[in-house]
Amino acid sequence: MSANLCEFERTTVRIRNKALAVGKLVDNPDDSDVRSILAREPGVRCTVSGNYVA
């Protein structure tokens, strides 16, 4: 079995673009966006020093 890397690349680009279009992918979020996302995740805690731990 040989891998067709060009087809793999086209597929990953298609998946990424679709995820961006439907809002399932946050592209290069800034720190405040990442902290907001982490704060909503179940099982994730904020430490005394303000870091998140899963």
C-alpha distance matrix in Angstrom:
0.0 3.8 6.7 9.6 12.5 15.2 14.2 14.0 17.5 18.9 18.1 19.7 22.6 23.1 23.2 25.5 27.8 28.1 28.9 31.5 33.0 33.6 34.8 32.2 31.4 34.1 33.3 34.8 37.6 40.8 42.2 44.5 41.7 39.5 42.6 43.3 39.8 40.0 43.5 42.4 39.6 40.6 41.0 41.3 44.6 46.5 48.1 51.6 50.4 48.5 45.0 42.6 41.1 38.7
3.8 0.0 3.8 6.5 9.2 11.9 11.7 11.7 14.7 16.4 16.2 17.7 20.3 21.2 21.7 23.7 25.9 26.6 27.5 29.8 31.4 32.3 33.5 31.0 29.9 32.4 31.2 32.6 35.7 38.8 40.3 42.8 40.1 38.1 41.3 42.1 38.7 39.1 42.7 41.7 39.1 40.5 40.9 40.9 44.1 45.7 47.3 50.7 49.3 47.4 43.8 41.7 40.5 38.3
6.7 3.8 0.0 3.8 5.8 8.9 8.6 8.0 11.0 13.0 12.8 14.0 16.6 17.8 18.2 20.0 22.3 23.1 24.0 26.1 27.9 28.9 30.0 27.6 26.3 28.8 27.5 28.9 32.0 35.1 36.8 39.2 36.5 34.6 37.9 38.6 35.3 35.8 39.4 38.5 36.0 37.6 38.2 38.0 41.2 42.7 44.4 47.8 46.3 44.2 40.8 38.6 37.7 35.6
9.6 6.5 3.8 0.0 3.8 5.6 5.5 6.3 8.8 10.2 10.8 12.5 14.5 15.6 16.7 18.5 20.3 21.4 22.7 24.6 26.0 27.5 28.8 26.8 25.5 27.9 26.4 28.0 31.2 34.4 36.4 38.7 35.9 34.4 37.9 38.4 35.2 36.1 39.7 38.7 36.6 38.4 39.3 38.9 42.1 43.4 45.3 48.6 47.0 44.7 41.4 39.4 38.8 36.8
12.5 9.2 5.8 3.8 0.0 3.8 5.4 4.8 6.1 8.6 9.7 10.4 12.2 14.1 15.2 16.3 18.2 19.9 20.9 22.4 24.2 25.9 26.8 24.8 23.1 25.2 23.4 24.7 28.1 31.1 33.2 35.6 33.0 31.4 35.0 35.7 32.7 33.6 37.2 36.5 34.5 36.6 37.4 36.7 39.7 40.8 42.6 45.8 44.0 41.8 38.5 36.7 36.3 34.6
15.2 11.9 8.9 5.6 3.8 0.0 3.8 5.4 5.1 6.3 8.6 10.0 10.7 12.4 14.4 15.4 16.6 18.4 20.1 21.2 22.6 24.7 25.9 24.4 22.8 24.8 22.8 24.5 27.9 31.0 33.4 35.7 32.9 31.8 35.5 36.0 33.1 34.4 37.9 37.1 35.4 37.7 38.8 38.0 41.1 42.0 44.0 47.1 45.3 42.8 39.8 38.0 37.9 36.3
14.2 11.7 8.6 5.5 5.4 3.8 0.0 3.8 5.4 5.1 6.1 8.6 9.9 10.5 12.3 14.2 15.4 16.5 18.3 20.0 21.1 22.7 24.3 22.7 21.6 24.1 22.7 24.8 28.0 31.3 33.7 35.6 32.6 31.5 35.1 35.3 32.2 33.6 37.0 35.8 34.1 36.2 37.5 37.0 40.3 41.5 43.7 47.0 45.4 42.8 39.7 37.6 37.4 35.5
14.0 11.7 8.0 6.3 4.8 5.4 3.8 0.0 3.8 5.5 5.1 6.2 8.7 9.9 10.6 12.2 14.3 15.4 16.5 18.4 20.0 21.4 22.5 20.5 19.2 21.6 20.3 22.2 25.3 28.6 30.8 32.8 29.9 28.5 32.0 32.4 29.2 30.3 33.9 32.8 30.8 32.9 34.1 33.5 36.8 38.0 40.1 43.4 41.9 39.4 36.2 34.1 33.8 31.9
17.5 14.7 11.0 8.8 6.1 5.1 5.4 3.8 0.0 3.8 5.4 5.2 6.2 8.6 9.9 10.5 12.2 14.2 15.4 16.5 18.3 20.2 21.1 19.5 17.7 19.7 17.9 19.7 23.0 26.2 28.6 30.7 27.9 26.8 30.5 30.9 28.0 29.4 32.9 32.0 30.4 32.9 34.1 33.2 36.2 37.1 39.2 42.4 40.6 38.0 35.0 33.2 33.3 31.7
18.9 16.4 13.0 10.2 8.6 6.3 5.1 5.5 3.8 0.0 3.8 5.6 5.2 6.1 8.7 9.9 10.6 12.3 14.3 15.4 16.4 18.5 20.0 18.9 17.6 19.9 18.3 20.6 23.8 27.2 29.8 31.6 28.5 27.8 31.5 31.5 28.6 30.4 33.7 32.5 31.2 33.7 35.3 34.5 37.7 38.6 41.0 44.1 42.5 39.7 36.9 34.9 35.1 33.5
18.1 16.2 12.8 10.8 9.7 8.6 6.1 5.1 5.4 3.8 0.0 3.8 5.5 5.1 6.2 8.6 9.9 10.6 12.3 14.3 15.3 16.7 18.3 16.7 15.9 18.7 17.7 20.4 23.2 26.7 29.1 30.7 27.4 26.5 30.1 29.9 26.8 28.4 31.7 30.2 28.7 31.0 32.6 32.1 35.5 36.7 39.2 42.5 41.1 38.3 35.4 33.1 33.1 31.1
19.7 17.7 14.0 12.5 10.4 10.0 8.6 6.2 5.2 5.6 3.8 0.0 3.8 5.4 5.1 6.0 8.5 9.9 10.5 12.2 14.1 15.5 16.3 14.5 13.0 15.6 14.5 16.9 19.7 23.2 25.5 27.2 24.1 23.1 26.6 26.7 23.6 25.2 28.5 27.3 25.8 28.3 29.8 29.0 32.2 33.3 35.7 38.9 37.4 34.6 31.8 29.6 29.7 27.9
22.6 20.3 16.6 14.5 12.2 10.7 9.9 8.7 6.2 5.2 5.5 3.8 0.0 3.8 5.5 5.1 6.1 8.5 9.9 10.5 12.2 14.4 15.3 14.3 12.6 14.7 13.1 15.7 18.7 22.2 24.9 26.5 23.4 22.9 26.6 26.5 23.8 25.8 29.0 27.9 26.8 29.6 31.4 30.3 33.4 34.1 36.6 39.7 38.0 35.0 32.4 30.5 31.1 29.6
23.1 21.2 17.8 15.6 14.1 12.4 10.5 9.9 8.6 6.1 5.1 5.4 3.8 0.0 3.8 5.5 5.2 6.2 8.6 10.0 10.6 12.5 14.2 13.5 12.8 15.5 14.7 17.8 20.4 24.0 26.7 27.9 24.5 24.2 27.8 27.2 24.3 26.6 29.6 28.0 27.0 29.6 31.7 31.0 34.2 35.2 38.0 41.1 39.7 36.6 34.1 31.9 32.4 30.7
23.2 21.7 18.2 16.7 15.2 14.4 12.3 10.6 9.9 8.7 6.2 5.1 5.5 3.8 0.0 3.8 5.5 5.2 6.1 8.6 9.9 10.8 12.2 10.6 10.2 13.4 13.2 16.4 18.6 22.3 24.7 25.8 22.3 21.7 25.1 24.5 21.4 23.4 26.4 24.7 23.5 26.0 28.1 27.6 30.9 32.1 34.9 38.1 36.9 33.8 31.3 28.8 29.2 27.2
25.5 23.7 20.0 18.5 16.3 15.4 14.2 12.2 10.5 9.9 8.6 6.0 5.1 5.5 3.8 0.0 3.8 5.5 5.1 6.2 8.6 10.2 10.5 9.3 7.6 10.2 9.6 12.7 15.1 18.8 21.3 22.5 19.1 18.7 22.3 21.9 19.0 21.2 24.3 23.0 22.1 25.0 27.0 26.0 29.0 29.8 32.6 35.7 34.3 31.1 28.7 26.5 27.2 25.7
27.8 25.9 22.3 20.3 18.2 16.6 15.4 14.3 12.2 10.6 9.9 8.5 6.1 5.2 5.5 3.8 0.0 3.8 5.5 5.1 6.1 8.8 9.9 10.0 8.9 11.2 10.4 13.9 16.1 19.7 22.6 23.5 20.0 20.3 23.9 23.0 20.5 23.2 26.0 24.5 24.1 27.1 29.4 28.4 31.3 32.0 34.9 37.8 36.4 33.1 30.9 28.9 30.0 28.6
28.1 26.6 23.1 21.4 19.9 18.4 16.5 15.4 14.2 12.3 10.6 9.9 8.5 6.2 5.2 5.5 3.8 0.0 3.8 5.4 5.0 6.3 8.6 8.5 8.9 12.0 12.4 16.1 17.6 21.3 24.0 24.4 20.8 21.0 24.4 23.1 20.3 23.0 25.6 23.6 23.1 25.9 28.4 27.9 31.0 32.0 35.1 38.1 37.1 33.7 31.6 29.2 30.0 28.3
28.9 27.5 24.0 22.7 20.9 20.1 18.3 16.5 15.4 14.3 12.3 10.5 9.9 8.6 6.1 5.1 5.5 3.8 0.0 3.8 5.5 5.4 6.1 4.9 5.4 8.8 9.9 13.6 14.7 18.5 20.8 21.2 17.5 17.5 20.8 19.5 16.6 19.2 21.8 19.9 19.4 22.2 24.7 24.0 27.2 28.2 31.3 34.4 33.4 30.0 27.9 25.5 26.3 24.6
31.5 29.8 26.1 24.6 22.4 21.2 20.0 18.4 16.5 15.4 14.3 12.2 10.5 10.0 8.6 6.2 5.1 5.4 3.8 0.0 3.8 5.6 5.2 6.0 5.1 7.1 7.6 11.4 12.5 16.2 19.0 19.2 15.6 16.3 19.7 18.4 16.1 19.1 21.5 20.0 20.1 23.3 25.8 24.7 27.4 27.9 31.0 33.9 32.6 29.1 27.3 25.3 26.6 25.4
33.0 31.4 27.9 26.0 24.2 22.6 21.1 20.0 18.3 16.4 15.3 14.1 12.2 10.6 9.9 8.6 6.1 5.0 5.5 3.8 0.0 3.8 5.6 7.8 8.4 10.3 11.1 14.8 15.7 19.1 22.0 21.8 18.2 19.3 22.4 20.7 18.6 21.8 23.9 21.9 22.3 25.3 28.2 27.3 30.1 30.7 34.0 36.7 35.6 32.0 30.4 28.4 29.8 28.4
33.6 32.3 28.9 27.5 25.9 24.7 22.7 21.4 20.2 18.5 16.7 15.5 14.4 12.5 10.8 10.2 8.8 6.3 5.4 5.6 3.8 0.0 3.8 5.8 8.0 10.5 12.4 16.1 16.3 19.7 22.1 21.6 17.8 18.8 21.5 19.4 17.0 20.2 22.0 19.6 20.0 22.7 25.8 25.3 28.2 29.1 32.6 35.4 34.7 31.1 29.5 27.1 28.3 26.7
34.8 33.5 30.0 28.8 26.8 25.9 24.3 22.5 21.1 20.0 18.3 16.3 15.3 14.2 12.2 10.5 9.9 8.6 6.1 5.2 5.6 3.8 0.0 3.8 5.6 7.3 9.8 13.3 12.9 16.2 18.5 17.8 14.0 15.1 17.8 15.7 13.4 16.8 18.5 16.4 17.0 20.1 23.1 22.2 24.9 25.6 29.0 31.8 31.0 27.4 25.9 23.6 25.1 23.7
32.2 31.0 27.6 26.8 24.8 24.4 22.7 20.5 19.5 18.9 16.7 14.5 14.3 13.5 10.6 9.3 10.0 8.5 4.9 6.0 7.8 5.8 3.8 0.0 3.8 6.8 9.7 12.9 12.8 16.3 18.1 17.9 14.1 14.2 16.9 15.2 12.3 15.1 17.3 15.1 14.9 17.7 20.5 19.9 22.9 24.0 27.4 30.4 29.7 26.2 24.3 21.8 22.7 21.0
31.4 29.9 26.3 25.5 23.1 22.8 21.6 19.2 17.7 17.6 15.9 13.0 12.6 12.8 10.2 7.6 8.9 8.9 5.4 5.1 8.4 8.0 5.6 3.8 0.0 3.8 6.1 9.3 9.8 13.5 15.6 16.0 12.3 12.2 15.5 14.5 11.7 14.3 17.0 15.7 15.4 18.6 20.9 19.7 22.5 23.2 26.3 29.2 28.1 24.7 22.7 20.4 21.6 20.3
34.1 32.4 28.8 27.9 25.2 24.8 24.1 21.6 19.7 19.9 18.7 15.6 14.7 15.5 13.4 10.2 11.2 12.0 8.8 7.1 10.3 10.5 7.3 6.8 3.8 0.0 3.8 6.4 6.1 9.8 12.1 12.5 9.0 9.3 12.8 12.0 9.9 12.8 15.4 14.7 15.0 18.6 20.8 18.9 21.2 21.3 24.3 27.0 25.6 22.1 20.4 18.6 20.4 19.7
33.3 31.2 27.5 26.4 23.4 22.8 22.7 20.3 17.9 18.3 17.7 14.5 13.1 14.7 13.2 9.6 10.4 12.4 9.9 7.6 11.1 12.4 9.8 9.7 6.1 3.8 0.0 3.8 5.8 9.3 12.3 13.5 10.6 10.9 14.6 14.6 12.8 15.3 18.2 18.0 18.2 21.8 23.6 21.5 23.6 23.4 26.0 28.5 26.7 23.4 21.6 20.3 22.1 21.8
34.8 32.6 28.9 28.0 24.7 24.5 24.8 22.2 19.7 20.6 20.4 16.9 15.7 17.8 16.4 12.7 13.9 16.1 13.6 11.4 14.8 16.1 13.3 12.9 9.3 6.4 3.8 0.0 3.8 6.6 9.5 11.6 9.5 9.4 13.0 13.9 12.8 14.7 17.6 18.2 18.4 22.1 23.4 20.8 22.5 21.8 24.0 26.3 24.1 21.1 19.2 18.5 20.6 20.8
37.6 35.7 32.0 31.2 28.1 27.9 28.0 25.3 23.0 23.8 23.2 19.7 18.7 20.4 18.6 15.1 16.1 17.6 14.7 12.5 15.7 16.3 12.9 12.8 9.8 6.1 5.8 3.8 0.0 3.8 6.6 8.0 5.7 6.2 9.7 10.3 9.8 11.9 14.4 15.3 16.0 19.8 21.2 18.4 19.9 18.9 21.4 23.5 21.5 18.2 16.8 16.1 18.6 19.2
40.8 38.8 35.1 34.4 31.1 31.0 31.3 28.6 26.2 27.2 26.7 23.2 22.2 24.0 22.3 18.8 19.7 21.3 18.5 16.2 19.1 19.7 16.2 16.3 13.5 9.8 9.3 6.6 3.8 0.0 3.8 5.6 5.4 6.4 8.8 10.1 10.9 12.5 14.4 16.1 17.2 20.9 22.0 18.8 19.5 17.9 20.0 21.6 19.3 16.2 15.3 15.4 18.4 19.7
42.2 40.3 36.8 36.4 33.2 33.4 33.7 30.8 28.6 29.8 29.1 25.5 24.9 26.7 24.7 21.3 22.6 24.0 20.8 19.0 22.0 22.1 18.5 18.1 15.6 12.1 12.3 9.5 6.6 3.8 0.0 3.8 5.4 5.1 6.2 8.6 9.9 10.5 12.2 14.6 15.7 19.1 19.8 16.3 16.5 14.5 16.3 17.9 15.5 12.4 11.6 12.1 15.4 17.1
44.5 42.8 39.2 38.7 35.6 35.7 35.6 32.8 30.7 31.6 30.7 27.2 26.5 27.9 25.8 22.5 23.5 24.4 21.2 19.2 21.8 21.6 17.8 17.9 16.0 12.5 13.5 11.6 8.0 5.6 3.8 0.0 3.8 5.5 5.1 6.2 8.7 9.9 10.5 12.7 14.7 18.1 19.2 15.9 15.9 13.8 16.2 17.5 15.7 12.2 12.2 12.5 16.0 17.7
41.7 40.1 36.5 35.9 33.0 32.9 32.6 29.9 27.9 28.5 27.4 24.1 23.4 24.5 22.3 19.1 20.0 20.8 17.5 15.6 18.2 17.8 14.0 14.1 12.3 9.0 10.6 9.5 5.7 5.4 5.4 3.8 0.0 3.8 5.5 5.0 6.2 8.6 9.9 11.1 12.9 16.6 18.2 15.3 16.2 15.0 17.8 19.7 18.3 14.6 14.0 13.3 16.3 17.1
39.5 38.1 34.6 34.4 31.4 31.8 31.5 28.5 26.8 27.8 26.5 23.1 22.9 24.2 21.7 18.7 20.3 21.0 17.5 16.3 19.3 18.8 15.1 14.2 12.2 9.3 10.9 9.4 6.2 6.4 5.1 5.5 3.8 0.0 3.8 5.4 5.1 6.1 8.5 10.2 10.9 14.6 15.6 12.6 13.7 12.8 15.5 17.8 16.4 12.9 11.4 10.2 13.0 13.8
42.6 41.3 37.9 37.9 35.0 35.5 35.1 32.0 30.5 31.5 30.1 26.6 26.6 27.8 25.1 22.3 23.9 24.4 20.8 19.7 22.4 21.5 17.8 16.9 15.5 12.8 14.6 13.0 9.7 8.8 6.2 5.1 5.5 3.8 0.0 3.8 5.5 5.1 6.0 8.8 10.1 13.4 14.1 10.8 11.0 9.6 12.4 14.5 13.4 9.7 8.9 8.0 11.3 12.7
43.3 42.1 38.6 38.4 35.7 36.0 35.3 32.4 30.9 31.5 29.9 26.7 26.5 27.2 24.5 21.9 23.0 23.1 19.5 18.4 20.7 19.4 15.7 15.2 14.5 12.0 14.6 13.9 10.3 10.1 8.6 6.2 5.0 5.4 3.8 0.0 3.8 5.5 5.2 6.7 9.1 12.5 14.2 11.5 12.2 11.3 14.7 16.7 16.2 12.4 12.1 10.7 13.6 14.3
39.8 38.7 35.3 35.2 32.7 33.1 32.2 29.2 28.0 28.6 26.8 23.6 23.8 24.3 21.4 19.0 20.5 20.3 16.6 16.1 18.6 17.0 13.4 12.3 11.7 9.9 12.8 12.8 9.8 10.9 9.9 8.7 6.2 5.1 5.5 3.8 0.0 3.8 5.5 5.5 6.8 10.5 12.5 10.3 12.1 12.2 15.7 18.4 18.0 14.3 13.1 10.8 12.9 12.7
40.0 39.1 35.8 36.1 33.6 34.4 33.6 30.3 29.4 30.4 28.4 25.2 25.8 26.6 23.4 21.2 23.2 23.0 19.2 19.1 21.8 20.2 16.8 15.1 14.3 12.8 15.3 14.7 11.9 12.5 10.5 9.9 8.6 6.1 5.1 5.5 3.8 0.0 3.8 5.4 5.3 8.6 9.7 6.8 8.5 9.0 12.3 15.4 15.2 11.7 10.1 7.2 9.1 9.1
43.5 42.7 39.4 39.7 37.2 37.9 37.0 33.9 32.9 33.7 31.7 28.5 29.0 29.6 26.4 24.3 26.0 25.6 21.8 21.5 23.9 22.0 18.5 17.3 17.0 15.4 18.2 17.6 14.4 14.4 12.2 10.5 9.9 8.5 6.0 5.2 5.5 3.8 0.0 3.8 5.7 8.2 9.4 6.9 7.5 7.7 11.4 14.0 14.5 11.0 10.4 8.0 10.1 10.5
42.4 41.7 38.5 38.7 36.5 37.1 35.8 32.8 32.0 32.5 30.2 27.3 27.9 28.0 24.7 23.0 24.5 23.6 19.9 20.0 21.9 19.6 16.4 15.1 15.7 14.7 18.0 18.2 15.3 16.1 14.6 12.7 11.1 10.2 8.8 6.7 5.5 5.4 3.8 0.0 3.8 6.5 9.2 8.0 9.8 11.0 14.8 17.5 18.2 14.8 14.1 11.2 12.5 11.8
39.6 39.1 36.0 36.6 34.5 35.4 34.1 30.8 30.4 31.2 28.7 25.8 26.8 27.0 23.5 22.1 24.1 23.1 19.4 20.1 22.3 20.0 17.0 14.9 15.4 15.0 18.2 18.4 16.0 17.2 15.7 14.7 12.9 10.9 10.1 9.1 6.8 5.3 5.7 3.8 0.0 3.8 6.4 5.8 8.8 11.0 14.6 17.8 18.6 15.5 13.9 10.4 10.6 8.9
40.6 40.5 37.6 38.4 36.6 37.7 36.2 32.9 32.9 33.7 31.0 28.3 29.6 29.6 26.0 25.0 27.1 25.9 22.2 23.3 25.3 22.7 20.1 17.7 18.6 18.6 21.8 22.1 19.8 20.9 19.1 18.1 16.6 14.6 13.4 12.5 10.5 8.6 8.2 6.5 3.8 0.0 3.8 5.6 8.5 11.7 14.8 18.1 19.5 16.9 15.4 11.8 11.0 8.7
41.0 40.9 38.2 39.3 37.4 38.8 37.5 34.1 34.1 35.3 32.6 29.8 31.4 31.7 28.1 27.0 29.4 28.4 24.7 25.8 28.2 25.8 23.1 20.5 20.9 20.8 23.6 23.4 21.2 22.0 19.8 19.2 18.2 15.6 14.1 14.2 12.5 9.7 9.4 9.2 6.4 3.8 0.0 3.8 6.5 10.1 12.6 16.1 17.7 15.6 13.8 10.3 8.5 6.1
41.3 40.9 38.0 38.9 36.7 38.0 37.0 33.5 33.2 34.5 32.1 29.0 30.3 31.0 27.6 26.0 28.4 27.9 24.0 24.7 27.3 25.3 22.2 19.9 19.7 18.9 21.5 20.8 18.4 18.8 16.3 15.9 15.3 12.6 10.8 11.5 10.3 6.8 6.9 8.0 5.8 5.6 3.8 0.0 3.8 6.9 9.7 13.3 14.4 12.1 10.2 6.5 5.6 4.4
44.6 44.1 41.2 42.1 39.7 41.1 40.3 36.8 36.2 37.7 35.5 32.2 33.4 34.2 30.9 29.0 31.3 31.0 27.2 27.4 30.1 28.2 24.9 22.9 22.5 21.2 23.6 22.5 19.9 19.5 16.5 15.9 16.2 13.7 11.0 12.2 12.1 8.5 7.5 9.8 8.8 8.5 6.5 3.8 0.0 3.8 6.4 9.7 11.3 9.4 8.3 5.6 5.3 6.4
46.5 45.7 42.7 43.4 40.8 42.0 41.5 38.0 37.1 38.6 36.7 33.3 34.1 35.2 32.1 29.8 32.0 32.0 28.2 27.9 30.7 29.1 25.6 24.0 23.2 21.3 23.4 21.8 18.9 17.9 14.5 13.8 15.0 12.8 9.6 11.3 12.2 9.0 7.7 11.0 11.0 11.7 10.1 6.9 3.8 0.0 3.8 6.8 7.9 5.7 5.5 4.5 6.3 9.0
48.1 47.3 44.4 45.3 42.6 44.0 43.7 40.1 39.2 41.0 39.2 35.7 36.6 38.0 34.9 32.6 34.9 35.1 31.3 31.0 34.0 32.6 29.0 27.4 26.3 24.3 26.0 24.0 21.4 20.0 16.3 16.2 17.8 15.5 12.4 14.7 15.7 12.3 11.4 14.8 14.6 14.8 12.6 9.7 6.4 3.8 0.0 3.8 5.3 5.2 5.3 6.1 7.1 10.5
51.6 50.7 47.8 48.6 45.8 47.1 47.0 43.4 42.4 44.1 42.5 38.9 39.7 41.1 38.1 35.7 37.8 38.1 34.4 33.9 36.7 35.4 31.8 30.4 29.2 27.0 28.5 26.3 23.5 21.6 17.9 17.5 19.7 17.8 14.5 16.7 18.4 15.4 14.0 17.5 17.8 18.1 16.1 13.3 9.7 6.8 3.8 0.0 3.8 5.5 7.5 9.5 10.8 14.2
50.4 49.3 46.3 47.0 44.0 45.3 45.4 41.9 40.6 42.5 41.1 37.4 38.0 39.7 36.9 34.3 36.4 37.1 33.4 32.6 35.6 34.7 31.0 29.7 28.1 25.6 26.7 24.1 21.5 19.3 15.5 15.7 18.3 16.4 13.4 16.2 18.0 15.2 14.5 18.2 18.6 19.5 17.7 14.4 11.3 7.9 5.3 3.8 0.0 3.8 5.8 9.0 11.0 14.8
48.5 47.4 44.2 44.7 41.8 42.8 42.8 39.4 38.0 39.7 38.3 34.6 35.0 36.6 33.8 31.1 33.1 33.7 30.0 29.1 32.0 31.1 27.4 26.2 24.7 22.1 23.4 21.1 18.2 16.2 12.4 12.2 14.6 12.9 9.7 12.4 14.3 11.7 11.0 14.8 15.5 16.9 15.6 12.1 9.4 5.7 5.2 5.5 3.8 0.0 3.8 6.7 9.7 13.2
45.0 43.8 40.8 41.4 38.5 39.8 39.7 36.2 35.0 36.9 35.4 31.8 32.4 34.1 31.3 28.7 30.9 31.6 27.9 27.3 30.4 29.5 25.9 24.3 22.7 20.4 21.6 19.2 16.8 15.3 11.6 12.2 14.0 11.4 8.9 12.1 13.1 10.1 10.4 14.1 13.9 15.4 13.8 10.2 8.3 5.5 5.3 7.5 5.8 3.8 0.0 3.8 6.7 10.3
42.6 41.7 38.6 39.4 36.7 38.0 37.6 34.1 33.2 34.9 33.1 29.6 30.5 31.9 28.8 26.5 28.9 29.2 25.5 25.3 28.4 27.1 23.6 21.8 20.4 18.6 20.3 18.5 16.1 15.4 12.1 12.5 13.3 10.2 8.0 10.7 10.8 7.2 8.0 11.2 10.4 11.8 10.3 6.5 5.6 4.5 6.1 9.5 9.0 6.7 3.8 0.0 3.8 6.8
41.1 40.5 37.7 38.8 36.3 37.9 37.4 33.8 33.3 35.1 33.1 29.7 31.1 32.4 29.2 27.2 30.0 30.0 26.3 26.6 29.8 28.3 25.1 22.7 21.6 20.4 22.1 20.6 18.6 18.4 15.4 16.0 16.3 13.0 11.3 13.6 12.9 9.1 10.1 12.5 10.6 11.0 8.5 5.6 5.3 6.3 7.1 10.8 11.0 9.7 6.7 3.8 0.0 3.8
38.7 38.3 35.6 36.8 34.6 36.3 35.5 31.9 31.7 33.5 31.1 27.9 29.6 30.7 27.2 25.7 28.6 28.3 24.6 25.4 28.4 26.7 23.7 21.0 20.3 19.7 21.8 20.8 19.2 19.7 17.1 17.7 17.1 13.8 12.7 14.3 12.7 9.1 10.5 11.8 8.9 8.7 6.1 4.4 6.4 9.0 10.5 14.2 14.8 13.2 10.3 6.8 3.8 0.0
